């Protein structure tokens, strides 16, 4: 393991994403074999380098001295999400085909949302992953407001 492979900046900050997973080997395989990430550390915690970022994965568990009163667990209800991974790509059609061939199950094919083309898939624990390619946004075209927001442009 090389230092430059680890999410450990020499200065400033670096953003990573932590996922509480039910089965580390299963999740590790998904993020490497399907999405093309690279294993930096297999366990305790599992660290996957994916493009220009890192995913850190560990099983859930109860409170610890540094997070008293907090229990970590994978999503309980896949129909409700409070956060999700947002992966930006240069060619969503190619990524959709490649990841589908590797076993990814997308909720829909890429859909034109004016500002971007986007689609979603889930990882083995049910975490939602958005895959998007900026299109109209690059020309100043914004997406419609979210459904039910009452906002308009």
Beta strands, then each sheet from edge to edge (+ up, - down):
strand 1: 17-21
strand 2: 38-41
strand 3: 46-50
strand 4: 53-59
strand 5: 85-88
strand 6: 111-112
strand 7: 116-122
strand 8: 128-134
sheet 1: 1+ 4+ 3- 2+
sheet 2: 5+ 8+ 7- 6+
end
